[in-house]
Amino acid sequence: MPRHTKLKKLPTFKSDREAEQFVDEADLSRYDLSGGEFVRFEMKPKDKSINLRLPGQLLDAVRRRAKLAGLPYQRFIRMALEQAVRK
């Protein structure tokens, strides 16, 4: 029968470098990761811009949906475009 051990609490870090070093060296299976949040990183450079005219109601709706998703509205639009071209 497996032995149940209490998971350790993640320490707090003063810098990204400190956090990266911890992740590189620690056995994360021994830590409680239940409080983690999903984070999406955008790695590709944005080297082009566009000017897009939208009806006010559509822009307001986009801004509301982006706020509900916890995203800036321009990133929300970019993600919707990426999803549309992937299909």
WOURFEN-V306032 format. One record per backbone hydrogen bond with DSSP energy under -0.5 kcal/mol. NH is the residue of the N-H (numbers start at 1). CO is the residue of the C=O. If there is no record, write none. Layout:
nh,co
NH,CO
NH,CO
This chain:
nh,co
4,2
5,3
8,30
19,15
20,16
21,17
22,18
23,19
24,20
25,21
26,22
28,26
30,27
31,28
32,8
33,31
36,33
41,39
43,41
47,45
52,50
54,52
59,55
60,56
61,57
62,58
63,59
64,60
65,61
66,62
67,63
68,64
69,65
70,66
70,67
71,66
76,72
77,73
78,74
79,75
80,76
81,77
82,78
83,79
84,80
85,81
86,82
87,83
